[in-house]
Amino acid sequence: QRQGARWIEEVEAWIDEMEENLPPLKNFILPSGGLSSSTLHVARTICRRTERNIVGLVHDEQVAAEAGKYVNRLSDFLFVAARFSCFKENKVETVYQKDRGAIKDK
């Protein structure tokens, strides 16, 4: 097994571990939840931008496909880490509900 695949599996395990402690998502989450959570949401945004840039490099075979997969899983990790941080710090997530705008929810 290639190192990239092992890294992807490791990130997925971290995601699963954090998600075990979180309530299931019912709505779209807006970046919120305190400083730690908000900072992780910003990091996820940067990671998603990187992911979009990597797609072309993978297509042109300039980087391994595992790089794109890893960055995708990393951005998912950052999202779950933001939710986990919010949960552990007893902060309130802001969820978006259609026709009602942004509302605070725990």
TORPA-4810 file (N, C-alpha, C, O; in nm, 3 decimals):
<nodes>
NODE_1_0.085_-0.119_0.000_0.000_0.000_0.000_0.089_0.124_0.000_0.188_0.131_0.072_Q
NODE_2_0.051_0.221_-0.081_0.130_0.343_-0.093_0.111_0.432_0.030_0.008_0.426_0.097_R
NODE_3_0.211_0.513_0.057_0.207_0.603_0.172_0.086_0.695_0.165_0.021_0.719_0.267_Q
NODE_4_0.054_0.747_0.046_-0.061_0.837_0.031_-0.190_0.772_0.075_-0.273_0.835_0.141_G
NODE_5_-0.209_0.646_0.039_-0.330_0.574_0.079_-0.335_0.557_0.230_-0.442_0.566_0.289_A
NODE_6_-0.222_0.533_0.293_-0.217_0.521_0.441_-0.254_0.654_0.507_-0.325_0.656_0.607_R
NODE_7_-0.204_0.763_0.451_-0.237_0.894_0.507_-0.387_0.923_0.495_-0.448_0.976_0.587_W
NODE_8_-0.445_0.887_0.382_-0.589_0.907_0.362_-0.667_0.827_0.464_-0.762_0.878_0.524_I
NODE_9_-0.629_0.702_0.485_-0.697_0.617_0.583_-0.684_0.674_0.724_-0.778_0.667_0.803_E
NODE_10_-0.568_0.731_0.755_-0.546_0.789_0.888_-0.638_0.910_0.911_-0.698_0.923_1.017_E
NODE_11_-0.647_0.996_0.812_-0.735_1.113_0.823_-0.881_1.067_0.836_-0.956_1.123_0.916_V
NODE_12_-0.920_0.966_0.759_-1.056_0.915_0.769_-1.084_0.859_0.909_-1.195_0.874_0.961_E
NODE_13_-0.985_0.794_0.969_-1.002_0.741_1.105_-1.021_0.855_1.205_-1.103_0.845_1.296_A
NODE_14_-0.946_0.964_1.188_-0.962_1.080_1.277_-1.102_1.139_1.262_-1.166_1.176_1.361_W
NODE_15_-1.149_1.148_1.138_-1.284_1.200_1.113_-1.387_1.113_1.185_-1.473_1.165_1.256_I
NODE_16_-1.377_0.982_1.167_-1.472_0.889_1.229_-1.470_0.901_1.381_-1.575_0.898_1.445_D
NODE_17_-1.352_0.916_1.437_-1.338_0.927_1.583_-1.409_1.052_1.637_-1.478_1.045_1.738_E
NODE_18_-1.392_1.164_1.569_-1.458_1.286_1.613_-1.608_1.280_1.592_-1.685_1.324_1.678_M
NODE_19_-1.651_1.224_1.478_-1.793_1.219_1.446_-1.872_1.134_1.545_-1.992_1.155_1.564_E
NODE_20_-1.806_1.037_1.609_-1.873_0.954_1.708_-1.929_1.036_1.824_-2.025_0.996_1.890_E
NODE_21_-1.868_1.151_1.849_-1.906_1.236_1.962_-1.996_1.352_1.923_-2.038_1.430_2.009_N
NODE_22_-2.027_1.365_1.794_-2.103_1.480_1.747_-2.247_1.442_1.714_-2.274_1.330_1.670_L
NODE_23_-2.339_1.536_1.735_-2.476_1.510_1.689_-2.478_1.509_1.536_-2.398_1.578_1.473_P
NODE_24_-2.568_1.431_1.476_-2.572_1.426_1.329_-2.611_1.561_1.271_-2.686_1.638_1.332_P
NODE_25_-2.560_1.589_1.152_-2.596_1.712_1.082_-2.738_1.701_1.028_-2.775_1.601_0.967_L
NODE_26_-2.816_1.805_1.050_-2.951_1.810_0.996_-2.967_1.926_0.899_-3.060_1.929_0.819_K
NODE_27_-2.875_2.022_0.908_-2.880_2.143_0.827_-2.741_2.182_0.782_-2.641_2.128_0.830_N
NODE_28_-2.735_2.277_0.691_-2.609_2.335_0.648_-2.552_2.418_0.762_-2.623_2.502_0.818_F
NODE_29_-2.426_2.398_0.796_-2.360_2.471_0.904_-2.285_2.591_0.846_-2.205_2.576_0.754_I
NODE_30_-2.310_2.707_0.901_-2.235_2.826_0.863_-2.110_2.835_0.949_-2.111_2.790_1.064_L
NODE_31_-2.001_2.891_0.897_-1.880_2.906_0.978_-1.912_2.987_1.104_-1.956_3.102_1.097_P
NODE_32_-1.891_2.924_1.218_-1.927_2.984_1.347_-1.871_2.896_1.458_-1.791_2.806_1.432_S
NODE_33_-1.912_2.922_1.581_-1.877_2.835_1.691_-1.758_2.876_1.774_-1.697_2.792_1.840_G
NODE_34_-1.723_3.001_1.772_-1.610_3.047_1.852_-1.482_3.058_1.769_-1.480_3.023_1.651_G
NODE_35_-1.378_3.107_1.832_-1.252_3.134_1.762_-1.189_3.007_1.704_-1.151_3.006_1.587_L
NODE_36_-1.178_2.902_1.783_-1.115_2.778_1.734_-1.191_2.722_1.615_-1.132_2.691_1.511_S
NODE_37_-1.321_2.709_1.631_-1.404_2.654_1.525_-1.398_2.741_1.399_-1.384_2.690_1.289_S
NODE_38_-1.410_2.871_1.417_-1.407_2.962_1.301_-1.273_2.957_1.229_-1.269_2.964_1.106_S
NODE_39_-1.166_2.945_1.304_-1.033_2.935_1.243_-1.020_2.807_1.162_-0.961_2.807_1.054_T
NODE_40_-1.076_2.698_1.214_-1.075_2.572_1.139_-1.160_2.582_1.012_-1.126_2.523_0.910_L
NODE_41_-1.271_2.655_1.019_-1.352_2.677_0.899_-1.274_2.755_0.793_-1.285_2.726_0.674_H
NODE_42_-1.196_2.854_0.836_-1.113_2.931_0.742_-1.008_2.838_0.679_-0.985_2.843_0.558_V
NODE_43_-0.946_2.754_0.762_-0.847_2.659_0.710_-0.911_2.566_0.608_-0.849_2.532_0.507_A
NODE_44_-1.035_2.524_0.633_-1.105_2.437_0.538_-1.129_2.509_0.406_-1.117_2.448_0.299_R
NODE_45_-1.162_2.636_0.413_-1.183_2.714_0.290_-1.055_2.719_0.207_-1.059_2.703_0.085_T
NODE_46_-0.943_2.740_0.273_-0.814_2.743_0.204_-0.782_2.605_0.146_-0.731_2.594_0.035_I
NODE_47_-0.813_2.502_0.222_-0.789_2.365_0.176_-0.874_2.333_0.053_-0.827_2.269_-0.040_C
NODE_48_-1.000_2.378_0.053_-1.088_2.356_-0.063_-1.033_2.428_-0.187_-1.040_2.374_-0.298_R
NODE_49_-0.980_2.548_-0.168_-0.921_2.622_-0.280_-0.802_2.543_-0.335_-0.785_2.532_-0.457_R
NODE_50_-0.721_2.489_-0.246_-0.608_2.408_-0.287_-0.656_2.285_-0.363_-0.597_2.247_-0.465_T
NODE_51_-0.762_2.223_-0.314_-0.818_2.106_-0.381_-0.859_2.137_-0.524_-0.832_2.059_-0.616_E
NODE_52_-0.924_2.251_-0.544_-0.964_2.289_-0.680_-0.843_2.308_-0.770_-0.848_2.275_-0.889_R
NODE_53_-0.734_2.360_-0.715_-0.612_2.379_-0.794_-0.544_2.246_-0.826_-0.481_2.232_-0.931_N
NODE_54_-0.555_2.150_-0.737_-0.490_2.020_-0.757_-0.559_1.938_-0.865_-0.495_1.858_-0.932_I
NODE_55_-0.689_1.957_-0.882_-0.765_1.877_-0.980_-0.698_1.881_-1.118_-0.681_1.778_-1.181_V
NODE_56_-0.662_1.999_-1.163_-0.598_2.011_-1.293_-0.462_1.943_-1.298_-0.424_1.884_-1.399_G
NODE_57_-0.388_1.953_-1.188_-0.256_1.888_-1.183_-0.269_1.737_-1.187_-0.189_1.669_-1.251_L
NODE_58_-0.369_1.684_-1.118_-0.394_1.539_-1.122_-0.435_1.499_-1.263_-0.388_1.398_-1.316_V
NODE_59_-0.523_1.578_-1.324_-0.569_1.549_-1.461_-0.452_1.545_-1.559_-0.448_1.461_-1.648_H
NODE_60_-0.358_1.637_-1.541_-0.241_1.644_-1.629_-0.129_1.550_-1.585_-0.020_1.550_-1.643_D
NODE_61_-0.156_1.470_-1.483_-0.061_1.372_-1.428_0.067_1.436_-1.379_0.174_1.377_-1.387_E
NODE_62_0.056_1.559_-1.327_0.171_1.627_-1.268_0.186_1.592_-1.120_0.294_1.605_-1.063_Q
NODE_63_0.077_1.548_-1.058_0.081_1.500_-0.921_-0.002_1.371_-0.913_-0.090_1.348_-0.997_V
NODE_64_0.026_1.290_-0.814_-0.045_1.163_-0.797_-0.190_1.188_-0.758_-0.222_1.287_-0.691_A
NODE_65_-0.277_1.099_-0.800_-0.419_1.110_-0.767_-0.441_1.110_-0.616_-0.535_1.171_-0.567_A
NODE_66_-0.354_1.041_-0.543_-0.367_1.037_-0.397_-0.357_1.176_-0.336_-0.416_1.202_-0.230_E
NODE_67_-0.284_1.266_-0.400_-0.272_1.403_-0.347_-0.408_1.471_-0.346_-0.445_1.536_-0.248_A
NODE_68_-0.483_1.456_-0.455_-0.617_1.514_-0.461_-0.710_1.451_-0.359_-0.788_1.521_-0.294_G
NODE_69_-0.703_1.320_-0.346_-0.788_1.250_-0.249_-0.754_1.292_-0.107_-0.842_1.313_-0.024_K
NODE_70_-0.623_1.305_-0.079_-0.581_1.344_0.055_-0.630_1.484_0.091_-0.682_1.506_0.200_Y
NODE_71_-0.614_1.577_0.000_-0.658_1.715_0.027_-0.810_1.720_0.043_-0.860_1.798_0.124_V
NODE_72_-0.883_1.638_-0.031_-1.028_1.629_-0.015_-1.064_1.580_0.125_-1.150_1.638_0.191_N
NODE_73_-0.998_1.475_0.169_-1.025_1.421_0.303_-0.978_1.519_0.411_-1.040_1.529_0.516_R
NODE_74_-0.870_1.590_0.385_-0.821_1.689_0.480_-0.923_1.800_0.499_-0.946_1.845_0.611_L
NODE_75_-0.986_1.845_0.391_-1.087_1.950_0.406_-1.208_1.898_0.483_-1.268_1.971_0.562_S
NODE_76_-1.245_1.770_0.461_-1.352_1.711_0.541_-1.312_1.702_0.688_-1.394_1.727_0.777_D
NODE_77_-1.186_1.666_0.714_-1.135_1.662_0.850_-1.147_1.799_0.917_-1.190_1.809_1.032_F
NODE_78_-1.108_1.903_0.846_-1.114_2.038_0.903_-1.257_2.079_0.936_-1.281_2.147_1.036_L
NODE_79_-1.353_2.039_0.852_-1.494_2.067_0.880_-1.539_1.997_1.007_-1.601_2.058_1.095_F
NODE_80_-1.507_1.869_1.017_-1.546_1.792_1.137_-1.472_1.844_1.259_-1.529_1.851_1.368_V
NODE_81_-1.345_1.880_1.244_-1.268_1.935_1.355_-1.329_2.067_1.404_-1.330_2.094_1.524_A
NODE_82_-1.378_2.148_1.312_-1.444_2.274_1.351_-1.570_2.244_1.432_-1.594_2.308_1.535_A
NODE_83_-1.649_2.148_1.388_-1.769_2.109_1.462_-1.732_2.051_1.598_-1.797_2.079_1.699_R
NODE_84_-1.627_1.969_1.601_-1.582_1.905_1.725_-1.533_2.011_1.824_-1.563_2.003_1.943_F
NODE_85_-1.457_2.108_1.776_-1.408_2.216_1.859_-1.524_2.293_1.921_-1.524_2.324_2.040_S
NODE_86_-1.622_2.324_1.839_-1.741_2.394_1.885_-1.810_2.314_1.994_-1.850_2.369_2.097_C
NODE_87_-1.824_2.185_1.972_-1.889_2.095_2.066_-1.812_2.090_2.199_-1.871_2.103_2.306_F
NODE_88_-1.681_2.070_2.191_-1.598_2.057_2.312_-1.592_2.186_2.393_-1.578_2.183_2.515_K
NODE_89_-1.602_2.299_2.325_-1.596_2.428_2.393_-1.735_2.479_2.433_-1.749_2.591_2.481_E
NODE_90_-1.836_2.396_2.413_-1.975_2.432_2.445_-2.019_2.562_2.378_-2.088_2.644_2.437_N
NODE_91_-1.976_2.578_2.254_-2.017_2.693_2.175_-2.140_2.656_2.094_-2.181_2.540_2.090_K
NODE_92_-2.198_2.753_2.030_-2.320_2.731_1.951_-2.287_2.739_1.802_-2.225_2.836_1.757_V
NODE_93_-2.328_2.637_1.728_-2.313_2.640_1.583_-2.427_2.721_1.522_-2.538_2.721_1.575_E
NODE_94_-2.398_2.789_1.413_-2.503_2.858_1.340_-2.539_2.773_1.220_-2.455_2.745_1.134_T
NODE_95_-2.664_2.732_1.215_-2.710_2.651_1.102_-2.796_2.738_1.012_-2.861_2.832_1.057_V
NODE_96_-2.795_2.704_0.885_-2.878_2.775_0.789_-3.001_2.692_0.762_-2.992_2.573_0.729_Y
NODE_97_-3.116_2.754_0.775_-3.241_2.687_0.741_-3.312_2.771_0.637_-3.338_2.890_0.659_Q
NODE_98_-3.344_2.710_0.525_-3.409_2.779_0.415_-3.535_2.849_0.464_-3.610_2.795_0.545_K
NODE_99_-3.557_2.967_0.416_-3.674_3.051_0.447_-3.670_3.112_0.586_-3.759_3.190_0.621_D
NODE_100_-3.569_3.078_0.667_-3.560_3.138_0.800_-3.424_3.204_0.823_-3.403_3.266_0.927_R
NODE_101_-3.334_3.191_0.729_-3.201_3.250_0.743_-3.116_3.177_0.843_-3.139_3.059_0.870_G
NODE_102_-3.018_3.245_0.899_-2.927_3.185_0.995_-2.990_3.183_1.132_-3.049_3.282_1.175_A
NODE_103_-2.978_3.069_1.201_-3.027_3.057_1.339_-2.920_2.988_1.422_-2.841_2.909_1.369_I
NODE_104_-2.917_3.017_1.549_-2.825_2.952_1.642_-2.885_2.820_1.683_-3.005_2.811_1.710_K
NODE_105_-2.802_2.717_1.689_-2.849_2.584_1.727_-2.735_2.513_1.798_-2.618_2.534_1.765_D
NODE_106_-2.767_2.432_1.894_-2.666_2.354_1.966_-2.678_2.209_1.932_-2.602_2.127_1.982_K
</nodes>
